[in-house]
């Protein structure tokens, strides 16, 4: 018989420590079972974050093998990101209603099967479909990882260590993605950037089915499936329309129709959320200044910062002729800069306040983007990749923590889970649309040429455009983000 934990009314849906001893037949004690749950949750989180970045260093190899165009290549990244962003809030609510363990295993199963399909893809459309299915599985899996962990570990030092481990694993997945992808692509094949998920996912499914304890929220609410479908379809259609402008121009029907349809779908999403009794994205939250401003800032930052890995990988391999493994190693300092920036931000926040640290982080990142936009086809590693990359990503890490703090500061305790999911959704949505815009900008400047000079000019224009986006974000933050005394009130 399965043991189900229910959150008591009026408390956050984090579950409670399992008071039941290990089931008969389990040789390990409660402490070992608890850390097995932590291991399963962290492994799931690692896979979700890893697959946002692991394919970046494999993109030139994927393009050569499957014959993808430059416009199609960005969808290897966006198909995953858009579906993940669009369904993440729905995945969290599904876990509350139907059980976090059940959704964890279902999401991981879909993710693992989709990874297998992507690794075996023989046509471009097969790979893109598999990446979209990966995103759907990740959207169901990701929200359950933290709630399962907190349900299994009692409050106190043990839970603090477990959450710190979960956070570090997530950051490590993003930081290690480029290197892991480069090593797998060079030593085996680009296909192993996806196939590597299969044995890990299968092992975690078995571990999770045996050790995880079911938990769900007491409150019974229906799922807002129409909202999730509308926002995902709207984002995907809008992104497709942006890509079409590079080939046909902004006034061509092939671009205007998807752009208009995307805006209509997003408008329908907003109306559906306003009318729904159980909305996926409660619009009332945006009446809170800190929530609205921080999410707008995170969306805008994501539009520029998310694209850094994409363009830097292409620049390293297509222009500077790095191997996939060398490209992954080249970006490791930038990856570590994100982690260090995020770790250092809380110290600065105690002295200067969240608003000032967020503005400082975006300014630092904008300076890095401006530096990177001076790139040339014969740059050295130090000045062409490493140093500007550290500045860009150090600023990104510095800005992310205070923006997340501001986004959750004004909401009621019962909405904490929703606003936490919302800030992650805003970042990924911004990144998906930003990639479509900046990739189109770069492709238009390149003009179809594959010479190192033409490619560099296109990438440089993308970074200049990213600089302008971040400067605009700073102005918006100065005007809109609440001052720290308001934030603390």
MARMI-289000 format. One record per residue (C-alpha): residue in one letter; x, y, z; residue number from 1. Coordinates in steps of 0.2 Angstrom, whole numbers, padded with zeros to 4 digits. Layout:
<rs>
   residu       x       y       z   num
        A       X       Y       Z   NUM
...
</rs>
This chain:
<rs>
   residu       x       y       z   num
        X    0000    0000    0000     1
        X    0007    0017   -0005     2
        X    0009    0030    0009     3
        X    0002    0047    0004     4
        X    0007    0063    0012     5
        X   -0005    0078    0012     6
        X   -0001    0096    0016     7
        X   -0012    0103    0029     8
        X   -0024    0117    0024     9
        X   -0016    0134    0025    10
        X    0002    0128    0024    11
        X    0014    0127    0009    12
        X    0013    0112   -0001    13
        X    0030    0105    0003    14
        X    0024    0089    0012    15
        X    0030    0083    0029    16
        X    0044    0071    0033    17
        X    0039    0053    0031    18
        X    0035    0045    0048    19
        X    0034    0028    0041    20
        X    0048    0016    0043    21
        X    0055    0008    0027    22
        X    0044   -0005    0019    23
        X    0047   -0023    0021    24
        X    0060   -0030    0010    25
        X    0071   -0014    0011    26
        X    0087   -0017    0019    27
        X    0092    0001    0021    28
        X    0087    0012    0036    29
        X    0077    0028    0035    30
        X    0092    0039    0034    31
        X    0098    0030    0019    32
        X    0081    0030    0011    33
        X    0080    0049    0014    34
        X    0096    0052    0005    35
        X    0091    0041   -0009    36
        X    0076    0052   -0012    37
        X    0088    0067   -0012    38
        X    0099    0058   -0025    39
        X    0084    0054   -0036    40
        X    0077    0072   -0035    41
        X    0094    0080   -0039    42
        X    0097    0068   -0053    43
        X    0080    0073   -0061    44
        X    0085    0092   -0059    45
        X    0102    0089   -0066    46
        X    0095    0081   -0082    47
        X    0082    0095   -0084    48
        X    0095    0109   -0083    49
        X    0108    0100   -0093    50
        X    0097    0098   -0108    51
        X    0095    0116   -0110    52
        X    0114    0118   -0114    53
        X    0121    0101   -0118    54
        X    0116    0102   -0136    55
        X    0125    0119   -0139    56
        X    0142    0112   -0143    57
        X    0134    0099   -0154    58
        X    0125    0111   -0165    59
        X    0138    0112   -0179    60
        X    0139    0093   -0180    61
        X    0120    0091   -0179    62
        X    0118    0103   -0194    63
        X    0131    0094   -0204    64
        X    0123    0077   -0201    65
        X    0105    0081   -0203    66
        X    0106    0095   -0216    67
        X    0098    0108   -0205    68
        X    0097    0126   -0210    69
        X    0103    0140   -0199    70
        X    0085    0145   -0195    71
        X    0081    0126   -0191    72
        X    0096    0124   -0180    73
        X    0090    0136   -0167    74
        X    0074    0126   -0165    75
        X    0085    0112   -0158    76
        X    0087    0123   -0143    77
        X    0070    0132   -0144    78
        X    0059    0117   -0146    79
        X    0064    0111   -0129    80
        X    0064    0128   -0121    81
        X    0047    0134   -0127    82
        X    0038    0118   -0122    83
        X    0047    0118   -0105    84
        X    0042    0136   -0101    85
        X    0024    0134   -0107    86
        X    0020    0118   -0097    87
        X    0031    0121   -0082    88
        X    0017    0129   -0072    89
        X    0005    0116   -0077    90
        X    0017    0102   -0072    91
        X    0019    0110   -0055    92
        X    0000    0110   -0053    93
        X   -0002    0092   -0059    94
        X    0010    0087   -0046    95
        X    0000    0095   -0032    96
        X   -0016    0087   -0039    97
        X   -0011    0069   -0044    98
        X    0005    0067   -0033    99
        X    0023    0073   -0035   100
        X    0030    0055   -0036   101
        X    0018    0050   -0050   102
        X    0022    0066   -0060   103
        X    0041    0064   -0056   104
        X    0041    0046   -0063   105
        X    0029    0051   -0078   106
        X    0039    0066   -0083   107
        X    0056    0057   -0081   108
        X    0049    0043   -0092   109
        X    0043    0054   -0106   110
        X    0060    0064   -0105   111
        X    0070    0047   -0106   112
        X    0060    0040   -0121   113
        X    0061    0057   -0130   114
        X    0080    0057   -0127   115
        X    0081    0040   -0135   116
        X    0070    0046   -0150   117
        X    0081    0061   -0152   118
        X    0097    0052   -0152   119
        X    0091    0040   -0165   120
        X    0083    0053   -0176   121
        X    0087    0052   -0195   122
        X    0078    0068   -0200   123
        X    0078    0086   -0194   124
        X    0059    0085   -0190   125
        X    0061    0069   -0180   126
        X    0075    0078   -0169   127
        X    0064    0093   -0166   128
        X    0049    0083   -0162   129
        X    0059    0073   -0149   130
        X    0066    0089   -0142   131
        X    0048    0096   -0139   132
        X    0043    0080   -0131   133
        X    0059    0081   -0120   134
        X    0053    0099   -0115   135
        X    0036    0092   -0110   136
        X    0043    0078   -0099   137
        X    0055    0091   -0091   138
        X    0040    0102   -0088   139
        X    0031    0088   -0078   140
        X    0047    0082   -0070   141
        X    0056    0098   -0064   142
        X    0043    0106   -0052   143
        X    0042    0089   -0042   144
        X    0060    0088   -0038   145
        X    0061    0101   -0025   146
        X    0044    0096   -0017   147
        X    0049    0078   -0016   148
        X    0065    0083   -0008   149
        X    0058    0094    0006   150
        X    0045    0080    0009   151
        X    0058    0067    0013   152
        X    0070    0078    0023   153
        X    0065    0085    0040   154
        X    0067    0104    0043   155
        X    0084    0109    0050   156
        X    0102    0107    0045   157
        X    0098    0091    0035   158
        X    0085    0100    0024   159
        X    0097    0115    0022   160
        X    0111    0103    0016   161
        X    0099    0094    0004   162
        X    0092    0110   -0004   163
        X    0110    0117   -0005   164
        X    0114    0101   -0014   165
        X    0099    0102   -0026   166
        X    0104    0120   -0030   167
        X    0122    0116   -0033   168
        X    0117    0101   -0044   169
        X    0105    0112   -0055   170
        X    0119    0126   -0057   171
        X    0131    0112   -0061   172
        X    0120    0105   -0074   173
        X    0120    0121   -0083   174
        X    0138    0125   -0081   175
        X    0144    0107   -0086   176
        X    0132    0106   -0101   177
        X    0144    0113   -0114   178
        X    0159    0103   -0108   179
        X    0149    0087   -0107   180
        X    0141    0090   -0124   181
        X    0158    0094   -0132   182
        X    0166    0078   -0124   183
        X    0152    0067   -0130   184
        X    0151    0075   -0148   185
        X    0170    0073   -0151   186
        X    0173    0056   -0143   187
        X    0157    0047   -0148   188
        X    0144    0057   -0158   189
        X    0132    0072   -0156   190
        X    0118    0059   -0154   191
        X    0126    0054   -0137   192
        X    0121    0072   -0130   193
        X    0104    0065   -0130   194
        X    0107    0046   -0128   195
        X    0117    0049   -0112   196
        X    0100    0053   -0103   197
        X    0093    0036   -0107   198
        X    0103    0025   -0094   199
        X    0103    0039   -0081   200
        X    0084    0042   -0083   201
        X    0081    0023   -0083   202
        X    0091    0021   -0067   203
        X    0082    0036   -0058   204
        X    0065    0029   -0063   205
        X    0069    0013   -0055   206
        X    0077    0021   -0039   207
        X    0062    0034   -0038   208
        X    0049    0020   -0040   209
        X    0057    0011   -0026   210
        X    0061    0025   -0014   211
        X    0050    0040   -0017   212
        X    0035    0043   -0006   213
        X    0020    0050   -0013   214
        X    0014    0067   -0008   215
        X    0000    0079   -0014   216
        X   -0009    0095   -0009   217
        X   -0025    0094    0000   218
        X   -0034    0107   -0011   219
        X   -0042    0099   -0026   220
        X   -0042    0110   -0041   221
        X   -0043    0107   -0060   222
        X   -0029    0108   -0072   223
        X   -0028    0124   -0083   224
        X   -0024    0114   -0099   225
        X   -0031    0126   -0111   226
        X   -0020    0140   -0103   227
        X   -0004    0129   -0105   228
        X   -0008    0125   -0124   229
        X   -0012    0143   -0128   230
        X    0004    0150   -0121   231
        X    0015    0137   -0128   232
        X    0007    0138   -0146   233
        X    0007    0157   -0145   234
        X    0026    0157   -0141   235
        X    0030    0144   -0154   236
        X    0020    0153   -0167   237
        X    0027    0170   -0163   238
        X    0045    0163   -0163   239
        X    0042    0155   -0180   240
        X    0036    0171   -0187   241
        X    0051    0180   -0181   242
        X    0062    0167   -0190   243
        X    0052    0169   -0206   244
        X    0056    0188   -0206   245
        X    0075    0184   -0210   246
        X    0070    0175   -0226   247
        X    0055    0185   -0232   248
        X    0055    0201   -0223   249
        X    0043    0208   -0210   250
        X    0029    0212   -0223   251
        X    0028    0196   -0231   252
        X    0013    0185   -0228   253
        X    0024    0170   -0223   254
        X    0030    0181   -0208   255
        X    0015    0192   -0205   256
        X    0003    0177   -0203   257
        X    0012    0168   -0189   258
        X    0017    0184   -0181   259
        X   -0002    0189   -0180   260
        X   -0007    0172   -0175   261
        X    0005    0171   -0161   262
        X   -0001    0187   -0154   263
        X   -0019    0182   -0155   264
        X   -0015    0166   -0146   265
        X   -0006    0175   -0132   266
        X   -0020    0187   -0131   267
        X   -0032    0172   -0130   268
        X   -0021    0165   -0116   269
        X   -0022    0181   -0106   270
        X   -0041    0182   -0108   271
        X   -0042    0163   -0103   272
        X   -0032    0166   -0087   273
        X   -0043    0181   -0083   274
        X   -0059    0171   -0084   275
        X   -0052    0155   -0076   276
        X   -0057    0151   -0058   277
        X   -0040    0141   -0057   278
        X   -0028    0150   -0069   279
        X   -0012    0143   -0073   280
        X   -0004    0161   -0071   281
        X   -0015    0171   -0059   282
        X   -0015    0188   -0067   283
        X   -0019    0196   -0050   284
        X    0000    0193   -0046   285
        X    0005    0206   -0058   286
        X   -0004    0219   -0049   287
        X    0010    0218   -0036   288
        X    0024    0230   -0042   289
        X    0038    0219   -0036   290
        X    0031    0203   -0045   291
        X    0027    0212   -0061   292
        X    0043    0222   -0063   293
        X    0055    0208   -0058   294
        X    0047    0196   -0070   295
        X    0048    0209   -0084   296
        X    0066    0211   -0080   297
        X    0069    0193   -0079   298
        X    0060    0190   -0096   299
        X    0071    0204   -0104   300
        X    0087    0198   -0097   301
        X    0083    0180   -0103   302
        X    0080    0187   -0120   303
        X    0099    0192   -0121   304
        X    0108    0182   -0109   305
        X    0101    0165   -0114   306
        X    0108    0167   -0132   307
        X    0126    0169   -0126   308
        X    0129    0151   -0125   309
        X    0122    0148   -0143   310
        X    0132    0161   -0152   311
        X    0148    0158   -0142   312
        X    0148    0140   -0146   313
        X    0145    0143   -0165   314
        X    0158    0157   -0165   315
        X    0171    0145   -0156   316
        X    0168    0131   -0169   317
        X    0163    0139   -0185   318
        X    0175    0154   -0184   319
        X    0189    0150   -0173   320
        X    0189    0131   -0178   321
        X    0188    0124   -0160   322
        X    0184    0106   -0159   323
        X    0167    0102   -0149   324
        X    0178    0097   -0134   325
        X    0188    0113   -0135   326
        X    0173    0124   -0137   327
        X    0165    0116   -0121   328
        X    0182    0119   -0111   329
        X    0183    0136   -0118   330
        X    0166    0141   -0110   331
        X    0169    0133   -0093   332
        X    0176    0150   -0086   333
        X    0159    0158   -0091   334
        X    0149    0144   -0083   335
        X    0159    0145   -0067   336
        X    0156    0164   -0067   337
        X    0137    0162   -0067   338
        X    0139    0151   -0051   339
        X    0151    0163   -0042   340
        X    0140    0178   -0047   341
        X    0125    0170   -0039   342
        X    0134    0165   -0024   343
        X    0141    0182   -0021   344
        X    0125    0191   -0024   345
        X    0117    0188   -0007   346
        X    0132    0197    0002   347
        X    0130    0212   -0009   348
        X    0111    0212   -0006   349
        X    0113    0213    0013   350
        X    0124    0229    0010   351
        X    0116    0238   -0005   352
        X    0099    0230   -0007   353
        X    0091    0219   -0020   354
        X    0086    0232   -0032   355
        X    0104    0240   -0033   356
        X    0112    0223   -0035   357
        X    0100    0218   -0049   358
        X    0104    0234   -0058   359
        X    0123    0232   -0056   360
        X    0122    0214   -0062   361
        X    0113    0218   -0078   362
        X    0125    0233   -0081   363
        X    0140    0221   -0079   364
        X    0132    0209   -0091   365
        X    0129    0223   -0104   366
        X    0147    0228   -0103   367
        X    0152    0210   -0107   368
        X    0140    0210   -0121   369
        X    0147    0226   -0128   370
        X    0165    0219   -0126   371
        X    0160    0203   -0135   372
        X    0152    0213   -0149   373
        X    0170    0219   -0154   374
        X    0174    0201   -0159   375
        X    0184    0197   -0175   376
        X    0188    0182   -0185   377
        X    0206    0180   -0178   378
        X    0203    0184   -0160   379
        X    0214    0175   -0146   380
        X    0205    0165   -0133   381
        X    0208    0177   -0119   382
        X    0201    0192   -0127   383
        X    0189    0184   -0139   384
        X    0180    0171   -0128   385
        X    0186    0170   -0110   386
        X    0186    0187   -0102   387
        X    0171    0194   -0111   388
        X    0162    0178   -0107   389
        X    0166    0179   -0088   390
        X    0160    0197   -0088   391
        X    0143    0193   -0097   392
        X    0139    0178   -0086   393
        X    0146    0185   -0070   394
        X    0134    0199   -0072   395
        X    0120    0187   -0076   396
        X    0123    0177   -0060   397
        X    0124    0193   -0050   398
        X    0107    0199   -0057   399
        X    0097    0182   -0055   400
        X    0097    0181   -0037   401
        X    0090    0198   -0032   402
        X    0077    0197   -0046   403
        X    0071    0181   -0039   404
        X    0070    0188   -0022   405
        X    0060    0204   -0028   406
        X    0049    0193   -0038   407
        X    0043    0183   -0023   408
        X    0044    0197   -0010   409
        X    0026    0205   -0012   410
        X    0016    0189   -0014   411
        X    0006    0180   -0001   412
        X    0013    0165    0007   413
        X    0000    0154   -0002   414
        X    0006    0160   -0019   415
        X    0025    0157   -0015   416
        X    0026    0141   -0026   417
        X    0017    0150   -0041   418
        X    0028    0166   -0041   419
        X    0043    0155   -0039   420
        X    0038    0145   -0055   421
        X    0033    0161   -0064   422
        X    0051    0169   -0062   423
        X    0058    0153   -0070   424
        X    0045    0153   -0084   425
        X    0048    0171   -0088   426
        X    0067    0168   -0090   427
        X    0065    0153   -0101   428
        X    0051    0161   -0111   429
        X    0062    0177   -0114   430
        X    0077    0166   -0119   431
        X    0066    0157   -0132   432
        X    0060    0172   -0140   433
        X    0076    0181   -0138   434
        X    0085    0167   -0147   435
        X    0073    0169   -0162   436
        X    0076    0187   -0163   437
        X    0095    0187   -0161   438
        X    0097    0172   -0172   439
        X    0087    0181   -0186   440
        X    0097    0197   -0183   441
        X    0113    0187   -0185   442
        X    0107    0178   -0201   443
        X    0102    0194   -0209   444
        X    0119    0202   -0207   445
        X    0128    0186   -0212   446
        X    0118    0186   -0228   447
        X    0120    0167   -0231   448
        X    0139    0168   -0232   449
        X    0149    0155   -0222   450
        X    0165    0164   -0222   451
        X    0173    0167   -0205   452
        X    0172    0186   -0207   453
        X    0154    0186   -0212   454
        X    0149    0174   -0198   455
        X    0158    0185   -0186   456
        X    0149    0200   -0192   457
        X    0133    0192   -0189   458
        X    0137    0186   -0171   459
        X    0144    0203   -0167   460
        X    0128    0211   -0172   461
        X    0118    0199   -0161   462
        X    0129    0204   -0146   463
        X    0127    0222   -0150   464
        X    0108    0220   -0151   465
        X    0109    0210   -0134   466
        X    0119    0225   -0127   467
        X    0104    0237   -0132   468
        X    0091    0225   -0124   469
        X    0101    0224   -0108   470
        X    0103    0243   -0107   471
        X    0084    0245   -0110   472
        X    0082    0232   -0096   473
        X    0092    0243   -0084   474
        X    0081    0259   -0088   475
        X    0066    0249   -0085   476
        X    0072    0242   -0068   477
        X    0077    0259   -0062   478
        X    0059    0266   -0066   479
        X    0049    0251   -0061   480
        X    0057    0240   -0048   481
        X    0052    0245   -0030   482
        X    0065    0254   -0020   483
        X    0073    0243   -0006   484
        X    0064    0251    0008   485
        X    0047    0248   -0001   486
        X    0053    0230   -0004   487
        X    0056    0228    0015   488
        X    0040    0236    0020   489
</rs>
